[in-house]
Amino acid sequence: MDPELLNLVQTGGAAIVAAMVTDAWQTARIRTVRLFQRGGRDPQEIETQLDRSVARVTREGTEDAREGQVRRWRDDLEDLLSEYPDAADDLRALVREVKAQLPQVQQQWVQNITASAPGATSQGVMFGNIVNHSGSPSETATTGSGADSAAEDR
């Protein structure tokens, strides 16, 4: 899958989970159900899966529980976009809308970090995306260093 789409599915999973215990949840829930209906899935099945995720995050209340649910929704989103690449615009809209409704602290949970210099690495905190691009220095010079890209995405 294209690195940009991988970044989008990670951000989408993080946005869905970040919204679970906030006022943004109803928006995230409705948009997530609508998004997955594109794949022909039963809306009630999607709602049940979302409810289970919320219950797990709420019950356990741990970083591990949240990260597990981010991985779970990321995988589902990746499968969806692999089969329906045109759903990417709807997922971007979901992420934008949810991020706008999240409390300031949780908006920072949904972050994108890109390292594009040869040998560069970066590390995400909480929920985030890490995209490492390998290539020659001349290729990465046009896109900026990993530090520059990471700073732009925060």
Salt bridges, closest charged atoms under 4 A:
GLU4 OE2 - ARG92 NH2 3.19
GLU45 OE2 - ARG41 NE 3.70
ASP51 OD1 - ARG29 NH2 2.82
GLU60 OE2 - ARG56 NE 3.75
GLU60 OE2 - ARG59 NH2 3.82
GLU63 OE1 - ARG66 NH2 3.07
ASP75 OD1 - ARG74 NH2 3.24
ASP76 OD2 - ARG72 NH1 2.11
ASP86 OD2 - ARG38 NE 3.89
ASP89 OD1 - ARG92 NH1 2.95
ASP90 OD2 - ARG38 NH1 2.69
GLU97 OE1 - ARG31 NE 2.44
